[in-house]
Amino acid sequence: MLRDIGLIFLAFRVLLFAFFLGLSIDKSTWEQAIVIIPAGVYLSLGIYTFLYTGKLRLFKNYGDLLFLPLLAFLSGHKEALLALTAPIAIYTSRNTLRGILFLWLFVGLGFYYYGVWGFVLLPVSLALFMASLHPDLVEALRKERFYIRNLRKSYSKLTGEYARLEKRSQNADGLLLDLLVQNKDIYEYLRNVKDAFELKMVSITPSKGDYMKEPVVDIDNQRFCVPVRLERGEVNVCFHVNNPMQLYDKGLLKTLERAGKLINLYIEGLEERPQAKVIAV
């Protein structure tokens, strides 16, 4: 979308360059140079901003406001006044203040070229300005900007979250070793695993005859289940996450899988008493 807008502005500047080039044809070499040289600079900067998006923001924001009135004045042709109608149309719906500035520049140059009769152009220029403020167009552009702004914020937030998770997964092996050394029982171990990886809950449940062979990512319930074979039976260790993005971090999932399998260092199996069949923290 941004590339399409850049292409429109490039075409806009190429056509205005051609317009001023045509106005200078019947002039002397010196008078042609006065118009063509700044027009060439104007076009060159326009092409540069199109090819290198994000560069020369000063020209992108104020270049037309500087060059077009200057070229209209240097050309010496009354017809050059028409060059200011295009920026009124293209800028008013995007930036009302800039559209107003071009409107008054149009009126000022009209007064310069036509004297008092220049004010006759004021109703036409106002009509052009009002037409560019079409409510449907303005509303569509407002929604588009709102959508792009929110998209950028969401992308920045997701990128930061992913970088944080990636950094944490890189240091996970050393963290697991520290947890094994420091924790005395299974409950303390699970609580520290939950806090270390910012999990919602960690639970251990008996497999009940449906022992899984491989870890399972459960997107719907936002959990990662790891099958573990103990000395007395099989269990499923489920890591419930707070952020769904964690389930797409392969490094984190591998670490959680290792953390789940390490519970056999703390317990041999789940007791047969009903109240002890589930461990959750």
Helices and strands as residue ranges (DSSP letters): H 2-23, H 29-51, H 57-75, G 78-84, H 85-92, H 96-114, G 115-121, H 122-132, H 135-170, H 172-182, H 186-196, E 199-206, E 216-218, E 223-230, E 233-241, G 244-248, H 250-261, G 262-265, G 274-276, E 279-280
